[in-house]
Each structure stands twice: as structure tokens, then as C-alpha cells.
Amino acid sequence: MLDGMTDIATTPVTTPAWVRRAGVTGAAAVAAEAAFFALHNVAAVDLAVRTGDTVDHVGPVAVGATSVVVALAGWGLLALLERFTARGRLIWTIIAAAVFVVSLLGPAGGVDASAKLGLATLHLTVAAVLIVGLPWAGRKARR
């Protein structure tokens, strides 16, 4: 070190929590799109849901947009709980797991067994990334 200059090699670099959580949000979308591609294009699963008399086909835009919206909602709730409660991450994890279980009612409307399993896989993919990633991304870096 030269006369009061900081040695860059020994100065720890910490990424802000919001950047890490934004990365988790992106990772959830990328993981969902990868799962969609594998199910739709590789395994040839028709990801379709029956709602009344109509059949809606799930596409990549819906998968990506939904995963980002869900991630942002989860991130917002986690931030609020962390700010106002001592056990925000624990409470959030319980809520997130419950929301995941309830979300599985959607895939139950799949047109056949492969669609139901494929749609459940998409839900599980996003839930796994978010439930593990969002709380982890908010932790303070250890020095």
C-alpha cells in the first residue's frame, strides 16, 4: 500500500442485496423458460389447461412473465416482513411454501396427465428457485 491508498486486492466487494435478489428473479425466469423448452420442445408435452369449455395453451411468454411477476411479489412480501418482523424470512418461507402448494391447483386443470405433470414441474421450478434464492440473496456477506 502506498501512503493511505487502499489495497484493492484485500478490499472485500459486496453486492447489494437488491442486486442479488434481482438476479434470483432473473434466475427463476430463466429456469422456468428452460423447463418450458425441455417439456414443450424436447419431451413434446402439450402444456394446455382446460378452463370450462376452452383449452388454453401455455406459451413461453406467459411462463416468463408469470415467473417474474411471482418473483417480484415474493420479493416485495419478503422485504416487508424483514422490515417489520424479527422472523421475516421464516414467516416468508412458510407463506411461500403454502402459496406453492395452492398454486398446484392450476396444473390440476391440465388437459391430460402429461400436461398436469409438466405444468406442476414449471410451478416447482419457480418455487424452488425463489424459496431457496430470495432469502439467501438477502443475507449479509460474511467477512
Buried (B, 14 or more C-beta within 10 A) or exposed (E): EEEEEEEEEEEEEEEEBEEBBBEBBBBBBEBBBEBBEBBBEEEEBBBBBEEEEEEEEBEBEEBBEBBBEBBBEBBEBBBEBBEEEEEBBEBBBEBBEEBBEEBBEBBEBBBEEBBBBBBBBBBBBBBEBBBEBBBEBBEEEEE
